[in-house]
Amino acid sequence: MVLATGDFTNDPELKGRFMGPREARVPGVNETATGDGQKLALALGGRILNGDLALGPELRFIPPRHKTLTARLPPWRLLAGLMVWSMDHLPAALLRPFVMSFVTTTLAPTPALFDSGAILVNRHGQRFAEETDAPAFALPDQPEQAAWIVLDARVAGLYAAWPHFVSTAPGVAYAYVDDYRRNRPDIFTAAPTLAALGGCLAMPAGALERTVADYNAARPAMSPRPPVGEGPYVALGPVKAVFIHNEGGLAVDAEHRVLGADDRPIPGLYAAGATGQGGLLLKGHGHHLAWAFASGRRAGRLAAAAPTAG
Ligand SMILES: Cc1cc2nc3c(=O)[nH]c(=O)nc-3n(C[C@H](O)[C@H](O)[C@H](O)COP(=O)(O)OP(=O)(O)OC[C@H]3O[C@@H](n4cnc5c(N)ncnc54)[C@H](O)[C@@H]3O)c2cc1C
């Protein structure tokens, strides 16, 4: 048997055990990442390596209510080949709407927005964390576990062009404020005043103005973060806090056999992908996927070729 059920970023129990109680309260962006394979092997004497390491938590925009066209495409080899060909040969202007639907849907807003002066508020129009100090950990305690990024006119203008992008798939594309206005009207709100913005977001009357006034008044004079200035204002959100993926896979040997007591292989049990990451640290674009493809193919072949017991 080959265990290949992914990682455990969406399992509070394993996250609590290997990462900590704060981490356990932040969900995984991938709902199916419940660590079922790891749990099965743990019950048989297996062990998890690097269980404390993960990408996140980070802020991500909620997905659109309806799946985008690109998200609905089936994983056919022919279609994938056509997409690769299109990326290499079609003019950028033709590709941009498709690429933008991905970049504005799946990817994280840059934390640099907060360095530039954006603030993060909850459904009550209140700041609830220092925006530049891992605010994602505070999000599970907020109403609806949701928050909005508020930009004044200066910050919105800054993030309208390179080098100030809202989100990116590095080397593929960059999305700016106007890309969100066009592609994600469900998470884009603009208004001339803070009162109007708070009203559009169903926040209590006066709350957002009070938050901004208090924030601007309490900022230390030497703060590197500029105060919130004049409108018109833009709110991007809701954002949620999520873990993206984690490194906590089972200990395996070079043949992908799951190791049990005294590092002896558990008979007939193999693991691949995130479940059988075996202590590998996969830093860099595409390395996790490459490991999943390569280890899955190898583990499947080795398991099929192994002599069966009895
Ligand atoms: C938002 C996001 C962005 C990412 N970006 C990148 C990137 O740019 N580059 C990169 O290299 N990696 C990236 N990763 C990580 C990469 O996707 C994973 O490392 C990789 O998919 C792991 O492959 P896997 O086959 O081990 O697990 P998965 O792809 O998670 O597949 C596991 C499968 O097992 C199924 N499953 C789970 N439990 C059970 C059960 N009990 N019974 C039956 N089936 C079950 C799940 O439904 C799922 O289909 C990203 C991950 C996420 C979530």
PDBQT file of the ligand as one rigid body, heavy atoms in Angstrom, charges set to zero:
ROOT
HETATM    1  C1  LIG A 401      -2.403  26.868  -2.497  1.00  0.00    +0.000 C 
HETATM    2  C2  LIG A 401      -1.220  25.969  -2.713  1.00  0.00    +0.000 A 
HETATM    3  C3  LIG A 401      -0.203  26.388  -3.532  1.00  0.00    +0.000 A 
HETATM    4  C4  LIG A 401       0.902  25.564  -3.750  1.00  0.00    +0.000 A 
HETATM    5  N1  LIG A 401       1.874  26.001  -4.611  1.00  0.00    +0.000 NA
HETATM    6  C5  LIG A 401       2.893  25.186  -4.884  1.00  0.00    +0.000 A 
HETATM    7  C6  LIG A 401       3.864  25.579  -5.846  1.00  0.00    +0.000 A 
HETATM    8  O1  LIG A 401       3.787  26.643  -6.436  1.00  0.00    +0.000 OA
HETATM    9  N2  LIG A 401       4.883  24.714  -6.096  1.00  0.00    +0.000 N 
HETATM   10  C7  LIG A 401       5.003  23.515  -5.471  1.00  0.00    +0.000 A 
HETATM   11  O2  LIG A 401       5.935  22.776  -5.743  1.00  0.00    +0.000 OA
HETATM   12  N3  LIG A 401       4.093  23.122  -4.567  1.00  0.00    +0.000 NA
HETATM   13  C8  LIG A 401       3.042  23.922  -4.258  1.00  0.00    +0.000 A 
HETATM   14  N4  LIG A 401       2.114  23.521  -3.339  1.00  0.00    +0.000 N 
HETATM   15  C9  LIG A 401       2.319  22.243  -2.636  1.00  0.00    +0.000 C 
HETATM   16  C10 LIG A 401       1.920  21.079  -3.498  1.00  0.00    +0.000 C 
HETATM   17  O3  LIG A 401       0.654  21.314  -4.078  1.00  0.00    +0.000 OA
HETATM   18  C11 LIG A 401       1.882  19.816  -2.645  1.00  0.00    +0.000 C 
HETATM   19  O4  LIG A 401       3.128  19.639  -2.002  1.00  0.00    +0.000 OA
HETATM   20  C12 LIG A 401       1.593  18.607  -3.502  1.00  0.00    +0.000 C 
HETATM   21  O5  LIG A 401       0.328  18.732  -4.122  1.00  0.00    +0.000 OA
HETATM   22  C13 LIG A 401       1.615  17.352  -2.660  1.00  0.00    +0.000 C 
HETATM   23  O6  LIG A 401       1.169  16.293  -3.472  1.00  0.00    +0.000 OA
HETATM   24  P1  LIG A 401       0.564  15.029  -2.816  1.00  0.00    +0.000 P 
HETATM   25  O7  LIG A 401       0.131  14.137  -3.939  1.00  0.00    +0.000 OA
HETATM   26  O8  LIG A 401       1.483  14.486  -1.797  1.00  0.00    +0.000 OA
HETATM   27  O9  LIG A 401      -0.732  15.539  -2.000  1.00  0.00    +0.000 OA
HETATM   28  P2  LIG A 401      -2.055  16.227  -2.549  1.00  0.00    +0.000 P 
HETATM   29  O10 LIG A 401      -1.815  16.950  -3.820  1.00  0.00    +0.000 OA
HETATM   30  O11 LIG A 401      -2.605  16.990  -1.380  1.00  0.00    +0.000 OA
HETATM   31  O12 LIG A 401      -2.990  14.992  -2.884  1.00  0.00    +0.000 OA
HETATM   32  C14 LIG A 401      -3.478  14.171  -1.843  1.00  0.00    +0.000 C 
HETATM   33  C15 LIG A 401      -4.783  13.559  -2.332  1.00  0.00    +0.000 C 
HETATM   34  O13 LIG A 401      -5.225  12.594  -1.366  1.00  0.00    +0.000 OA
HETATM   35  C16 LIG A 401      -6.613  12.768  -1.135  1.00  0.00    +0.000 C 
HETATM   36  N5  LIG A 401      -6.931  12.264   0.213  1.00  0.00    +0.000 N 
HETATM   37  C17 LIG A 401      -6.656  12.824   1.417  1.00  0.00    +0.000 A 
HETATM   38  N6  LIG A 401      -7.093  12.040   2.420  1.00  0.00    +0.000 NA
HETATM   39  C18 LIG A 401      -7.657  10.943   1.825  1.00  0.00    +0.000 A 
HETATM   40  C19 LIG A 401      -8.275   9.747   2.334  1.00  0.00    +0.000 A 
HETATM   41  N7  LIG A 401      -8.400   9.524   3.649  1.00  0.00    +0.000 N 
HETATM   42  N8  LIG A 401      -8.726   8.848   1.439  1.00  0.00    +0.000 NA
HETATM   43  C20 LIG A 401      -8.599   9.050   0.104  1.00  0.00    +0.000 A 
HETATM   44  N9  LIG A 401      -8.022  10.157  -0.432  1.00  0.00    +0.000 NA
HETATM   45  C21 LIG A 401      -7.544  11.089   0.422  1.00  0.00    +0.000 A 
HETATM   46  C22 LIG A 401      -6.845  14.258  -1.293  1.00  0.00    +0.000 C 
HETATM   47  O14 LIG A 401      -8.184  14.530  -1.614  1.00  0.00    +0.000 OA
HETATM   48  C23 LIG A 401      -5.916  14.582  -2.461  1.00  0.00    +0.000 C 
HETATM   49  O15 LIG A 401      -6.544  14.373  -3.692  1.00  0.00    +0.000 OA
HETATM   50  C24 LIG A 401       0.994  24.297  -3.111  1.00  0.00    +0.000 A 
HETATM   51  C25 LIG A 401      -0.033  23.873  -2.270  1.00  0.00    +0.000 A 
HETATM   52  C26 LIG A 401      -1.128  24.698  -2.072  1.00  0.00    +0.000 A 
HETATM   53  C27 LIG A 401      -2.246  24.198  -1.173  1.00  0.00    +0.000 C 
ENDROOT
TORSDOF 0
